[in-house]
């Protein structure tokens, strides 16, 4: 059993050599220990980080990302740096109900599964992507006849329906000089609406 000191708690992690099948000489086995300095009940040398993130929304608890720490164990359940950590149900927060405006429930890039997904010493990261809800978006596009003039700046915007038009940076129109003369920009084909609603 490990002792608890000012530095933390010591965990027994094995012996310095394998046990022989038969005793044919003198043996001395030394206990090996690993310190848990951060108090998470996992020896620090056997910790592995697993990161979770949501894009275009949050997990149902309101967090956009979080990290859990697991302990590396072998098939026999002993601490082992070459072992793995199996994700638990409590590790995987509920997600899918808190999208940003214009988005809806989506899917995991690689789905973490409790009791199945194993994480090695390399760690792992899992990302949930909310999906775009196409019915809530509108496209605003500025065009011109190429021979008459050019537009400087972004000419196509995808915005949420109901957005104020003033939030769009209208491109600058400049006329061309051709054999026929010089073209001057005199306005757009229609008035700008206050809000984008279609």
C-alpha positions in Angstrom: 0.0 0.0 0.0 1.3 3.4 -0.9 1.9 6.2 1.6 0.4 9.7 1.4 3.0 12.4 1.9 3.2 16.2 1.5 4.2 15.5 -2.1 1.1 13.4 -2.8 0.1 9.8 -2.7 2.3 7.0 -3.8 0.8 4.1 -5.9 2.3 0.7 -6.2 2.8 0.0 -9.9 4.6 -3.3 -9.9 7.9 -5.1 -9.2 11.3 -4.3 -10.7 11.4 -7.7 -12.4 9.1 -10.5 -13.5 8.5 -13.5 -11.1 10.2 -16.6 -12.3 8.2 -19.9 -12.7 10.6 -21.6 -10.4 13.0 -20.4 -7.7 16.4 -21.6 -8.6 18.6 -18.9 -7.0 18.3 -16.0 -4.6 15.9 -13.2 -5.6 15.2 -9.8 -4.3 12.2 -8.0 -5.7 11.9 -4.3 -5.3 8.5 -2.6 -5.2 8.1 0.2 -7.8 6.0 3.3 -7.0 4.5 6.3 -8.9 3.4 9.5 -7.3 0.0 11.1 -7.7 0.9 14.7 -7.0 -2.4 16.2 -8.4 -4.7 14.1 -6.3 -6.8 12.6 -9.1 -6.1 9.0 -7.9 -4.1 8.3 -11.0 -0.3 7.9 -10.8 1.1 10.9 -12.7 3.3 8.7 -14.9 0.2 6.8 -16.1 -2.1 9.7 -16.9 -3.5 10.3 -20.4 -5.5 13.3 -21.5 -8.6 13.0 -23.6 -10.0 16.2 -25.1 -13.6 16.9 -26.2 -14.7 19.9 -28.3 -17.9 21.1 -30.0 -18.0 23.5 -33.0 -20.8 25.9 -33.9 -22.4 25.2 -30.5 -21.7 23.8 -27.1 -22.2 20.6 -25.1 -25.6 20.4 -23.4 -23.9 21.7 -20.1 -22.9 24.9 -21.9 -19.2 24.1 -22.2 -17.6 24.3 -25.7 -14.7 22.1 -24.7 -13.3 20.1 -21.8 -10.6 17.7 -20.9 -10.6 14.5 -18.8 -7.7 12.5 -17.4 -7.7 8.7 -17.6 -5.3 6.1 -16.3 -3.3 3.7 -18.4 -3.8 0.0 -17.5 -3.1 -3.3 -19.1 -5.6 -6.2 -19.7 -5.1 -7.4 -16.1 -6.1 -4.0 -14.7 -2.6 -3.0 -13.5 -1.0 0.4 -14.2 0.9 0.1 -17.4 2.4 2.9 -19.6 1.8 0.6 -22.7 -1.8 0.0 -21.7 -4.9 2.0 -22.5 -7.8 3.9 -20.9 -11.3 2.9 -21.8 -13.7 5.8 -22.0 -16.5 5.8 -19.4 -20.1 7.0 -19.8 -19.4 10.0 -17.5 -16.5 11.1 -19.7 -18.7 11.8 -22.7 -21.0 14.8 -22.0 -24.4 15.0 -23.7 -24.3 17.1 -26.9 -26.6 18.1 -29.8 -29.1 20.5 -28.1 -27.2 23.8 -27.9 -26.4 24.8 -31.5 -25.5 28.4 -32.5 -28.1 30.2 -34.5 -28.3 28.7 -38.0 -27.1 25.3 -36.9 -28.7 22.1 -35.7 -27.8 18.7 -34.2 -24.8 17.2 -36.1 -22.4 14.4 -35.5 -19.0 13.4 -34.1 -16.0 13.5 -36.3 -15.1 10.2 -34.7 -17.7 9.0 -32.2 -16.4 8.2 -28.7 -18.1 5.2 -27.2 -18.3 4.4 -23.5 -16.9 1.0 -22.6 -15.5 0.5 -26.1 -13.2 3.4 -27.2 -9.7 2.9 -25.8 -7.1 5.7 -25.6 -3.4 5.0 -25.5 -0.5 7.1 -24.1 -0.7 9.3 -27.1 -4.0 10.7 -25.9 -7.0 11.5 -28.0 -9.3 14.3 -29.1 -12.9 14.1 -30.1 -14.9 16.8 -31.9 -18.6 17.2 -32.4 -19.7 19.3 -35.3 -23.1 20.9 -35.3 -24.6 20.9 -38.8 -25.6 23.9 -40.8 -29.4 24.4 -41.1 -29.7 25.6 -44.7 -33.2 26.9 -44.3 -32.0 29.6 -41.9 -29.4 31.1 -44.2 -29.7 33.4 -47.2 -27.2 34.4 -49.8 -26.4 38.0 -50.8 -24.4 38.4 -54.0 -23.1 41.4 -55.8 -22.4 41.1 -59.6 -21.4 43.3 -62.5 -20.9 43.1 -66.3 -17.2 42.4 -66.6 -16.7 44.6 -69.6 -18.2 47.6 -67.8 -16.6 47.5 -64.4 -15.0 45.6 -61.6 -15.9 45.0 -57.9 -13.3 45.2 -55.2 -13.9 43.2 -52.1 -16.1 40.1 -51.2 -19.0 39.8 -53.6 -20.8 36.9 -52.0 -22.1 36.6 -48.4 -24.0 33.9 -46.6 -25.9 35.4 -43.7 -28.6 34.3 -41.2 -32.0 35.3 -42.2 -33.1 38.3 -40.2 -29.6 39.8 -40.1 -29.2 43.5 -40.6 -28.0 44.4 -44.1 -25.7 47.0 -42.6 -23.5 44.2 -41.4 -22.5 43.4 -44.9 -19.5 45.2 -46.4 -20.6 46.2 -49.9 -17.8 45.9 -52.5 -16.5 49.0 -54.2 -17.5 49.3 -57.9 -15.1 50.9 -60.4 -15.8 51.5 -64.1 -13.7 50.4 -67.0 -12.4 52.5 -69.9 -13.1 50.9 -73.2 -12.9 51.8 -76.9 -16.4 53.1 -76.6 -15.6 55.4 -73.6 -15.5 55.3 -69.8 -18.1 53.5 -67.8 -19.3 55.1 -64.5 -21.0 53.2 -61.7 -24.4 54.7 -61.0 -25.9 52.3 -58.5 -27.2 48.8 -57.9 -30.1 47.1 -59.6 -32.3 47.2 -56.4 -32.4 49.0 -53.1 -30.7 47.4 -50.1 -33.2 46.0 -47.6 -33.0 46.8 -43.9 -32.8 43.1 -43.1 -32.0 39.9 -45.1 -35.2 37.9 -44.9 -35.0 35.6 -47.9 
